[in-house]
Amino acid sequence: MTKIEKAKEVNKVRDEVEEAKIKLGINSEENNNEKKYDEEEEVGENVVVLSTEINGEKEIVFNIDSITGRVITEVKDEYVKKRKSKKGLLPELDDHYYILMAEKMTGIRAHWFLDLPAKDYNKVLNFVKDFLQED
């Protein structure tokens, strides 16, 4: 069971408990203020949930703690080697750079990301872009 499925199950059980409380006339202000699980939040801030699977997984974990300045410069060097014909293009303006970073952050080969549906591909790109642009 994935974390999203667990969160949905928890929310379902909480709803059933609330219905039972109403039927029994139990109304506690503390219980009314309980926060439902946010399915995206429960997955984790370093996880992207895809609509399709990569290597049997829909949840892609990004190991952001492994990214150092050295890793970023190595990826930029690799990007420049692969994109020789576009020498004047800044890596930060090309999706291929972000896909190479996603590869380093996840251990998943870049070609898997390139074959994702557009919605999932953009989720991966946006995660990496947001991570690299944090202050």
N, C-alpha and C positions, 0 to 999 in steps of 0.2 A: 504494500500500500504506500503510495507516494505521500509526501507531506501535504500536498493540496487535497488529496482524498481524505487524509486524516483530519485536516482542518474542516472540510465539508461535513464529515461525520460528527465532529465535535459540535459544530453549529447546529446540525440536525438534532442531536441529543439535547442540546440546550433549549432549542425551540420546543421539543416534546416536554421537557421539564417545566418550562414556562406555561405551556398549555395545561399541564396537570396542576400547577399551582393555582391557576385561575379557576379551574374546576373545583378545587378544594378550598378556595377562598383565602389562600395564603398569598400575601403581598408584602414583600420586604423591600425597602428602599435600596438596601445594599445589593439585593439580587437584581433589581431593575436596572442598576447602573453597571452591570457586568458588561464588559466589552466582548463583542464577538471577535473571533479570530479573523484577522485579515489574511486571506489565502496567499496573496503575494508576499506579505510580510513574513508569514510563517515559513516560507521556503528559505529565506535567508537573503541578506543583502548582496552576497557574492554569487548568487545563483540566478540563472536565466531559465525560465520555463518555456520550452518550445512546444509548438503544436504537433510537430513530427519528431521522430526519434533519430538520434545519432548514436550509433553503436549500441542500440537497445535502450538508450536513456533519453528522457525528455527534459530532465533537469541537468543543465550544464553548470558545473561549479568552476568559478574563476579563482585561481589561487593568486590573489593580488599581493599577498605577502612575499611572494617569490620575485616580484618585479622590482628591480633595482635600476639605477641610472645606467649601469653597464648593460643590463638586458635591453633597455630601451635603445641605447646606441647600437648594440649588436643587431637589433631588428631593423633599425634604420639603415645600417650598412647592408644587410641582406636585401632590404627593399630596393636600395639603389642598384645592387647587382642584378636583381631580377627585372627591374624596370629601366634598363639602359637607354631605351629609346626615348624615355621621357625624363631626361636628366634635369631639366629646369623645374620640374614639378616638385613641390614640397610634399613630403610624406603625409603631413597632416591634412592634405587636401585630396588624398587618394584612398579609396576604400581598401585597396590591397594592403596598405600599411596596417590598417586596423585589423584586417583578417590575419595578418602575420602576427600581430600582437595577441589576438585571441588564441592563436595556435600556441604561443609561448605560455599564455596564462592558463590554458586548459589541458594541454597535451594532446589535443585533437587536431589532426592534420587539416590544413587550410582548405583543401579541396572538399572536405565534408561541409564546411560552412558555406562554400560557394554553391553547393548543390541544394541548400535549404530553400524552402519557399520564401518569397520576398518578405513576408511579415516576420518570420523567424530570423532571416538574415539581418533585417534591420534591427531586431532586438539585440542581436549579438554586437553589431556595429555600434549601436547607441550605448550599450553597456561599456564597451571599450573606450569610446570617445568620452563619455562622462567620467570614467575613471582617470583617463589621462589629462583631462581638463580641470580636475579638481584643484582648488587652491591649497 
